Amino acid sequence: MISELSRHVGETVTLKGWLYHWRKGGKIWFLVLRDGSGYLQAVVSKADVPEAVWEAATGATQESTLEVSGIVKADPRSPGGVELGVADVKILDLCHDWPITPKEHGVDFLMSQRHLWLRSSRQVAVLKVRSEIESAIHDFFYARGYTRLDSPILTPAACEGTSSLFETQYTEDEKAYLSQSGQLYLEPAAAALGRVYCFGPTFRAEKSKTRRHLREFWMVEPEVAFLEIDGLMDLAEEFVKELTARVLDRRKEDLKRLERDVAKLEPVAAKRFPRISYREAVEMLQKKNMPVKFGDDLGGDEETALTEGFDTPIMVTRYPSSIKAFYMQPDAKDPDVALCLDMLAPEGYGEIIGGSQRIHDHDLLLSRIRQHDLPLEAFQWYLDVRKYGTFPHSGFGMGLERFVAWMCGVPHLRECIPYPRMLYRIYP
């Protein structure tokens, strides 16, 4: 692989990959080869190779599949610190009419060519960062004794409201829905295993067409027995700090390729995240002349305004119970608000984590299910967790694509998942 060539300086190697781009300099041809692990400049000198090799090198087109042989040479100016002095070039497949050219393409065209656009250096870098974050997520929880639980994708009821459910026919007489969250299934597992998490696809059918929304996205959700709201905030902060530090440490070249200003990420791993209450947040927004009052939900503009002046995420806590999910524990000192948090990323990236302490009292949860007009029979199993050995517990959810977008400095989530599913977009 190209990424391993620095250990083979002076050796003759053979590589297979694709021609990313090329430039010519008289009787020297510079091919940039990619193989998924990295990029390599391969230098072909007409004086040093047979005519057939020169013709293959100069006749190869963008994205042609090549087999290239030559001597690995140290070159500190090149990516990876090496280049290849070419002895042989074989065209395994000559690419014709590659549709993505250096000219400016519209978003709709690029999204329709997503299966090919993935090959661009920017998209490769984003997906490398995404993969690193996924690995870091598992390492974070494994090191702390969590058990991964795979929650079902087909569910009998909504987790956070029926308006954004994808419905499917389960049997002739029964409907099922694509999961909005694995949380409800994690809570019984926390009673069995103590510390658990799930990580998988979730689905929202809401008709949002913003840069912060996808209809299918990946979410990581921990759930912890006997953890209450202050401990949950500590866990969320520690989680984001460790993931950010991992990206900065291991994906330097990808961030450089994305032209990400890492100076904006470095404070995240070093500073404590500010924590403000929803009531304080409303006051802050009112001072900025934004028409917000207690009981209003905070949208993207409000979230961006709240993070102005901060170089780390902030946590907004204790939102009104009236605008939050039915399962959130009310604050004993202020019953109008729930023991919950939203973590807001700086630079206008908005909410990256949402979580809460869960109601663990059976009768209170039952009353909330009725208040929200939810089908009691669909939630009886969920109530059983409070009926047989109830316990305080808390958890949060983090949308992977929002976190990736922030790390990469990418404005839209559509670039942060291999094949985005958005309103009016399901191809390819």
C-alpha positions as CSV (number, residue, x, y, z in Angstrom):
1,M,0.0,0.0,0.0
2,I,1.1,3.6,-0.6
3,S,0.8,4.4,3.1
4,E,3.6,1.9,3.9
5,L,6.1,2.9,1.3
6,S,8.2,5.0,3.7
7,R,9.4,1.7,5.1
8,H,10.6,0.6,1.6
9,V,12.9,3.4,0.4
10,G,15.4,2.0,-2.1
11,E,13.4,-1.1,-2.9
12,T,11.6,-2.0,-6.1
13,V,7.8,-2.3,-5.6
14,T,4.7,-2.8,-7.7
15,L,1.5,-1.0,-6.9
16,K,-2.1,-1.1,-8.2
17,G,-4.3,1.9,-8.0
18,W,-6.0,4.7,-10.0
19,L,-4.6,7.7,-11.7
20,Y,-5.8,10.7,-9.7
21,H,-4.2,13.4,-11.8
22,W,-1.0,14.1,-13.8
23,R,1.2,16.9,-15.0
24,K,3.8,16.9,-17.7
25,G,7.2,18.6,-17.9
26,G,8.7,17.9,-21.3
27,K,10.2,14.5,-21.3
28,I,9.2,13.8,-17.7
29,W,5.6,12.8,-16.8
30,F,4.4,13.0,-13.2
31,L,1.6,10.6,-12.4
32,V,-0.3,10.9,-9.1
33,L,-1.5,7.4,-8.1
34,R,-4.0,6.7,-5.4
35,D,-4.9,3.3,-3.8
36,G,-7.2,4.3,-1.0
37,S,-4.4,4.4,1.6
38,G,-2.7,7.5,0.2
39,Y,-1.4,9.4,-2.8
40,L,1.9,8.8,-4.6
41,Q,3.8,10.8,-7.2
42,A,5.2,8.5,-9.8
43,V,7.9,10.0,-12.0
44,V,8.3,8.7,-15.5
45,S,11.4,9.8,-17.5
46,K,11.2,9.1,-21.3
47,A,15.0,8.5,-21.3
48,D,14.7,5.8,-18.7
49,V,11.8,3.6,-19.9
50,P,10.9,1.7,-23.0
51,E,8.7,3.4,-25.6
52,A,5.7,1.2,-24.7
53,V,6.0,2.3,-21.0
54,W,6.2,6.0,-22.0
55,E,3.1,5.6,-24.2
56,A,1.2,3.9,-21.4
57,A,2.1,6.6,-18.9
58,T,1.2,9.5,-21.3
59,G,-1.9,7.7,-22.6
60,A,-3.5,7.0,-19.2
61,T,-6.5,9.1,-18.4
62,Q,-8.0,10.3,-15.1
63,E,-9.3,7.4,-13.0
64,S,-7.7,4.7,-15.2
65,T,-6.7,1.6,-13.3
66,L,-2.9,1.2,-13.4
67,E,-0.2,-1.2,-12.3
68,V,3.0,0.8,-11.7
69,S,6.5,-0.6,-10.8
70,G,9.6,1.3,-9.7
71,I,12.1,2.2,-7.0
72,V,10.8,4.0,-3.9
73,K,12.8,7.3,-3.3
74,A,12.8,9.5,-0.3
75,D,11.3,13.0,-1.0
76,P,10.3,15.1,2.0
77,R,8.2,17.4,-0.3
78,S,5.9,14.6,-1.3
79,P,2.9,13.3,0.7
80,G,4.2,10.4,2.8
81,G,7.7,11.5,2.2
82,V,8.4,9.4,-0.8
83,E,8.0,9.2,-4.6
84,L,8.4,6.5,-7.1
85,G,10.9,6.3,-9.9
86,V,8.9,4.5,-12.5
87,A,10.3,1.5,-14.5
88,D,7.0,0.1,-15.8
89,V,3.4,1.2,-16.3
90,K,0.5,-1.1,-17.2
91,I,-3.0,0.2,-18.0
92,L,-5.3,-2.4,-16.5
93,D,-8.4,-0.4,-17.5
94,L,-8.5,2.8,-19.5
95,C,-11.1,5.2,-18.2
96,H,-13.2,7.0,-20.8
97,D,-15.2,10.2,-20.3
98,W,-14.7,10.6,-16.5
99,P,-17.7,12.8,-15.6
100,I,-16.3,14.8,-12.7
101,T,-13.9,17.4,-14.3
102,P,-12.0,20.2,-12.6
103,K,-14.7,22.7,-13.6
104,E,-17.3,23.8,-11.1
105,H,-20.1,21.3,-10.8
106,G,-23.5,21.9,-9.1
107,V,-24.4,20.1,-5.9
108,D,-27.2,18.2,-7.5
109,F,-24.8,16.8,-10.2
110,L,-22.3,15.8,-7.6
111,M,-24.9,14.1,-5.4
112,S,-26.2,12.2,-8.4
113,Q,-22.6,11.1,-9.0
114,R,-22.0,10.4,-5.3
115,H,-20.7,6.8,-6.1
116,L,-17.9,8.5,-8.2
117,W,-17.5,11.7,-6.2
118,L,-16.4,9.6,-3.2
119,R,-13.0,9.2,-5.0
120,S,-12.2,12.9,-4.7
121,S,-9.4,13.8,-2.2
122,R,-11.8,15.9,-0.1
123,Q,-14.4,13.1,0.2
124,V,-11.7,10.5,0.9
125,A,-10.4,12.8,3.7
126,V,-13.9,13.2,5.3
127,L,-14.5,9.5,5.2
128,K,-11.1,8.8,6.8
129,V,-11.9,11.1,9.6
130,R,-15.3,9.5,10.0
131,S,-13.7,6.1,10.2
132,E,-11.3,7.3,12.8
133,I,-14.1,8.7,14.9
134,E,-16.0,5.5,14.7
135,S,-13.0,3.6,16.0
136,A,-12.4,6.1,18.7
137,I,-16.0,5.8,19.9
138,H,-15.7,2.0,20.4
139,D,-12.3,2.4,22.1
140,F,-13.7,5.1,24.5
141,F,-16.5,2.8,25.7
142,Y,-14.5,-0.4,25.7
143,A,-11.8,1.1,27.9
144,R,-14.5,2.1,30.4
145,G,-16.2,-1.3,30.7
146,Y,-19.2,-0.6,28.5
147,T,-21.0,-3.4,26.7
148,R,-22.2,-2.8,23.2
149,L,-25.8,-3.7,22.6
150,D,-27.3,-3.7,19.1
151,S,-30.8,-2.1,19.4
152,P,-33.5,-3.1,16.9
153,I,-34.1,-1.0,13.8
154,L,-37.8,-2.1,13.5
155,T,-39.8,-0.9,16.5
156,P,-43.5,-0.9,17.4
157,A,-43.7,2.7,18.5
158,A,-42.1,6.1,18.5
159,C,-39.3,7.2,20.8
160,E,-39.7,11.0,20.4
161,G,-43.0,11.7,18.6
162,T,-44.9,10.1,15.8
163,S,-44.6,12.9,13.2
164,S,-41.1,11.9,12.1
165,L,-41.6,8.1,11.8
166,F,-41.0,6.0,8.7
167,E,-43.8,3.4,8.7
168,T,-43.6,-0.1,7.2
169,Q,-45.9,-3.1,7.0
170,Y,-44.6,-5.7,9.5
171,T,-47.4,-8.3,9.1
172,E,-50.8,-8.2,7.5
173,D,-52.3,-6.7,10.6
174,E,-49.4,-4.9,12.2
175,K,-47.4,-1.8,11.5
176,A,-43.7,-1.2,12.4
177,Y,-41.5,1.8,12.3
178,L,-37.8,2.5,11.5
179,S,-36.0,3.4,14.7
180,Q,-35.5,7.0,15.7
181,S,-33.2,6.0,18.5
182,G,-31.9,2.9,20.3
183,Q,-32.3,4.5,23.7
184,L,-35.5,2.8,24.9
185,Y,-34.0,-0.6,24.3
186,L,-30.8,0.4,26.1
187,E,-32.5,1.2,29.3
188,P,-33.5,-2.4,30.1
189,A,-30.0,-3.5,29.1
190,A,-28.5,-1.1,31.6
191,A,-30.4,-3.0,34.3
192,A,-28.7,-6.1,33.1
193,L,-25.2,-4.9,32.2
194,G,-24.8,-1.6,34.0
195,R,-23.0,0.4,31.3
196,V,-24.1,-0.1,27.7
197,Y,-24.1,1.7,24.4
198,C,-25.4,1.2,20.9
199,F,-24.2,2.5,17.6
200,G,-26.1,2.2,14.4
201,P,-28.4,3.8,11.8
202,T,-31.5,5.8,12.9
203,F,-34.2,7.4,10.8
204,R,-36.2,10.6,10.9
205,A,-39.0,11.3,8.4
206,E,-39.3,15.0,9.3
207,K,-39.4,17.3,6.3
208,S,-36.3,19.2,7.2
209,K,-34.2,20.5,4.3
210,T,-31.3,22.1,6.1
211,R,-27.6,21.5,6.2
212,R,-27.9,19.9,9.7
213,H,-30.4,17.2,8.8
214,L,-30.4,13.8,7.2
215,R,-33.3,11.3,7.0
216,E,-30.9,8.4,7.8
217,F,-27.9,9.0,10.0
218,W,-25.7,7.1,12.5
219,M,-26.0,7.7,16.2
220,V,-24.0,6.5,19.2
221,E,-26.0,6.3,22.5
222,P,-24.6,5.3,25.9
223,E,-26.9,4.5,28.8
224,V,-25.6,4.2,32.4
225,A,-27.2,2.8,35.5
226,F,-27.1,5.0,38.6
227,L,-25.7,7.9,36.6
228,E,-27.5,11.2,37.2
229,I,-27.4,14.5,35.3
230,D,-24.1,16.0,36.6
231,G,-22.3,12.7,35.9
232,L,-23.9,12.6,32.5
233,M,-22.5,16.1,31.6
234,D,-19.1,14.9,32.7
235,L,-19.3,11.8,30.5
236,A,-20.4,13.8,27.5
237,E,-17.6,16.3,27.9
238,E,-15.0,13.6,28.4
239,F,-16.3,11.8,25.3
240,V,-16.1,14.8,23.0
241,K,-12.6,15.8,24.4
242,E,-11.2,12.3,23.7
243,L,-12.7,12.0,20.2
244,T,-11.4,15.4,19.2
245,A,-7.9,14.7,20.6
246,R,-7.9,11.4,18.6
247,V,-8.8,13.2,15.3
248,L,-6.1,15.9,15.9
249,D,-3.5,13.2,16.6
250,R,-4.2,10.7,13.9
251,R,-5.8,12.5,11.0
252,K,-3.5,15.4,10.5
253,E,-3.0,14.9,6.8
254,D,-6.7,14.6,6.2
255,L,-7.5,17.7,8.1
256,K,-4.7,19.5,6.1
257,R,-6.2,18.3,2.9
258,L,-9.6,19.6,4.0
259,E,-7.9,23.0,4.9
260,R,-9.4,22.6,8.4
261,D,-8.1,25.3,10.8
262,V,-7.0,22.9,13.6
263,A,-6.4,25.9,15.9
264,K,-10.2,26.1,16.3
265,L,-10.3,22.5,17.5
266,E,-7.2,22.4,19.8
267,P,-9.0,24.2,22.7
268,V,-11.7,21.5,22.8
269,A,-9.3,18.9,24.3
270,A,-7.8,21.4,26.8
271,K,-10.6,23.4,28.3
272,R,-13.6,22.8,30.4
273,F,-16.9,23.2,28.6
274,P,-19.2,26.0,29.9
275,R,-22.5,24.9,31.3
276,I,-25.5,27.2,31.3
277,S,-29.1,26.6,32.1
278,Y,-31.9,27.1,29.6
279,R,-33.2,30.1,31.6
280,E,-29.7,31.7,31.4
281,A,-29.6,30.9,27.7
282,V,-32.9,32.7,27.1
283,E,-31.6,35.8,29.0
284,M,-28.4,35.7,26.8
285,L,-30.4,35.6,23.6
286,Q,-32.8,38.3,24.7
287,K,-29.7,40.5,25.4
288,K,-28.7,39.8,21.7
289,N,-32.2,41.1,20.7
290,M,-33.5,37.7,19.7
291,P,-37.3,37.2,20.3
292,V,-37.0,34.2,22.6
293,K,-39.0,33.5,25.7
294,F,-39.3,30.6,28.2
295,G,-40.9,27.6,26.6
296,D,-39.6,28.3,23.1
297,D,-37.4,25.6,21.5
298,L,-34.0,26.8,20.3
299,G,-33.3,26.6,16.6
300,G,-30.1,26.8,14.6
301,D,-29.9,30.6,14.7
302,E,-30.3,30.6,18.5
303,E,-27.7,27.8,19.0
304,T,-25.2,29.7,16.8
305,A,-25.8,32.9,18.8
306,L,-25.3,31.1,22.1
307,T,-21.9,29.7,21.1
308,E,-20.5,33.1,19.8
309,G,-17.4,33.9,21.8
310,F,-16.8,30.3,22.9
311,D,-13.9,28.2,21.5
312,T,-15.3,25.0,23.0
313,P,-18.7,23.4,22.9
314,I,-21.2,24.6,25.6
315,M,-23.8,22.6,27.4
316,V,-27.3,24.1,27.8
317,T,-29.1,22.3,30.6
318,R,-32.6,22.0,32.1
319,Y,-34.9,22.8,29.1
320,P,-38.7,23.1,29.8
321,S,-40.3,19.7,30.1
322,S,-43.0,20.9,27.8
323,I,-40.7,20.9,24.8
324,K,-38.7,17.7,25.6
325,A,-39.4,14.0,25.4
326,F,-41.8,12.2,27.7
327,Y,-39.1,10.1,29.4
328,M,-37.0,12.9,30.8
329,Q,-36.7,13.3,34.6
330,P,-38.1,16.6,36.0
331,D,-35.9,18.7,38.2
332,A,-37.0,18.3,41.8
333,K,-35.9,21.9,42.5
334,D,-37.6,23.3,39.4
335,P,-40.4,21.0,38.2
336,D,-41.1,23.0,35.0
337,V,-37.7,21.9,33.6
338,A,-36.2,18.5,32.8
339,L,-32.8,17.2,33.9
340,C,-31.4,17.3,30.3
341,L,-28.6,18.7,28.3
342,D,-27.9,19.8,24.7
343,M,-24.2,20.2,23.8
344,L,-23.7,22.9,21.2
345,A,-20.6,23.0,19.0
346,P,-18.9,26.3,18.2
347,E,-18.5,27.7,14.7
348,G,-22.2,27.4,14.0
349,Y,-22.4,23.6,14.0
350,G,-25.2,23.5,16.6
351,E,-26.3,20.6,18.7
352,I,-24.0,17.6,18.5
353,I,-25.3,15.8,21.7
354,G,-28.6,15.5,23.4
355,G,-29.2,13.6,26.6
356,S,-31.0,13.4,29.9
357,Q,-31.6,11.6,33.2
358,R,-34.5,9.3,32.6
359,I,-37.7,9.0,34.7
360,H,-37.3,6.0,36.9
361,D,-40.6,6.3,38.8
362,H,-43.2,4.0,37.4
363,D,-46.3,6.1,38.1
364,L,-44.7,9.3,36.8
365,L,-43.6,7.7,33.6
366,L,-47.1,6.2,33.1
367,S,-48.7,9.6,33.5
368,R,-46.2,11.1,31.0
369,I,-47.0,8.4,28.4
370,R,-50.7,9.2,28.8
371,Q,-50.1,13.0,28.6
372,H,-48.3,12.5,25.3
373,D,-51.2,10.3,24.1
374,L,-48.8,7.4,23.4
375,P,-50.2,3.8,23.0
376,L,-49.8,2.2,26.4
377,E,-49.7,-1.3,25.1
378,A,-46.6,-0.4,23.0
379,F,-44.7,0.9,26.1
380,Q,-45.7,-1.7,28.7
381,W,-42.3,-3.4,28.4
382,Y,-40.6,0.0,28.9
383,L,-42.7,0.5,32.1
384,D,-41.6,-2.9,33.3
385,V,-38.1,-1.6,33.8
386,R,-39.5,0.7,36.5
387,K,-41.7,-2.0,37.9
388,Y,-39.0,-4.6,38.6
389,G,-36.0,-3.0,40.4
390,T,-36.1,0.6,39.2
391,F,-33.0,2.7,39.4
392,P,-31.8,6.2,38.4
393,H,-30.1,6.2,35.0
394,S,-29.0,8.6,32.2
395,G,-27.8,8.6,28.7
396,F,-27.2,10.7,25.6
397,G,-27.2,10.4,21.8
398,M,-24.6,11.9,19.4
399,G,-25.3,12.1,15.7
400,L,-22.1,10.9,14.0
401,E,-22.4,13.1,10.9
402,R,-22.8,16.3,12.9
403,F,-19.6,15.5,14.8
404,V,-17.8,14.6,11.6
405,A,-18.9,17.9,10.0
406,W,-17.6,19.9,12.9
407,M,-14.2,18.1,13.0
408,C,-13.8,18.5,9.2
409,G,-15.1,22.0,8.9
410,V,-17.6,20.8,6.4
411,P,-20.8,22.9,6.1
412,H,-23.3,20.2,5.1
413,L,-24.0,16.8,6.5
414,R,-24.4,15.3,3.1
415,E,-20.6,15.1,2.7
416,C,-20.2,13.3,6.1
417,I,-21.9,10.0,5.2
418,P,-21.1,7.8,2.2
419,Y,-24.5,7.8,0.6
420,P,-26.7,10.5,2.1
421,R,-30.5,10.1,2.4
422,M,-32.2,13.5,2.4
423,L,-35.6,15.0,1.6
424,Y,-36.1,14.2,-2.1
425,R,-32.7,12.4,-2.4
426,I,-32.4,8.6,-2.3
427,Y,-30.2,8.1,-5.4
428,P,-27.7,6.5,-5.7
